[in-house]
Amino acid sequence: MILTADDYAAIRLTLELASVTTVLLLTLCTPLAWWLAHTHSRWRGPIGAVVALPLVLPPTVIGFYLLVTMGPHGPVGQLTQSLGLGTLPFTFPGLVIGSLVYSMPFTVQPLQRAFESLGTRPMEAAASLGAGPLDRFFTVALPLARPGFITAAVLTFAHTVGEFGVVLMLGGNIPGVTRVVSVQIYDHVEAMEYSHAHWLAGGMVVFSFLVLLALHLLQPREDRRA
C-alpha cells in the first residue's frame, strides 16, 4: 500500500474527529430531537429548519460564517480571547465545532423520526405504572428508539469523515492538526500524486459502501427487534 506518514496522520485525525463529533452530537441532539418530535410550539418549524440548513447550504458558506464568527473579530472569537483561550479557527476544537454544525441534521433527523414513530401508548403505559418522566424516557423511549440511534451514529460518523469544504475553510491545511483525509486527497491531486490520491480516494469509496451496506443490513433487523 502506497501511503505516506502524512496519509496515516490524516486518517488518524479524521477518525478522531468523526468519533468526537458523533459522541457529542448524540449527547447534545437527543433532547433536541425529543423536543422536535413532541412539541406543539410555534418554534418547531423555524428550529427544525435551522437544524436542516446544512443539508442545503454549500459547505463553504457554513465554513465561512463559522470562520468569521470564531475569528478574532467575531463574537465567539472575542469571547474565547477574553477567556485566554485564543481563537478556534485552524485548531482541532474549531474543526469539532464546524463538524457539529455541519453534521447535526444527520443526527437530529433520524432520532426525531425514531421518537415520532414510538407514538404515545408506550409512554402512557409506563406512566400508568408509576414511572416518572425521566424514568419513562430512559427505560422506555431510548430502548425503543435504538434503531434511530444506530442510524444517527453511522450517518453522523460517515458524514464527518467525508467533510471537505467546512474543514478546509475553518481548519486550513495544517499537517497533524487540521489536515483530514479529504484535504489530503486534494493535496495529492494538486501535486499530481495520483497514486497516493487513488489509495485514499479508493479507501473512501470502500468505506462509504460499507456504511450504506451496514445500514441496509442492520436497520431492518433492529426494526424487527423493536
Order of alpha helices (4+ residues) and beta strands (2+ residues): alpha-alpha-alpha-alpha-alpha-alpha-alpha-alpha-alpha-alpha-alpha
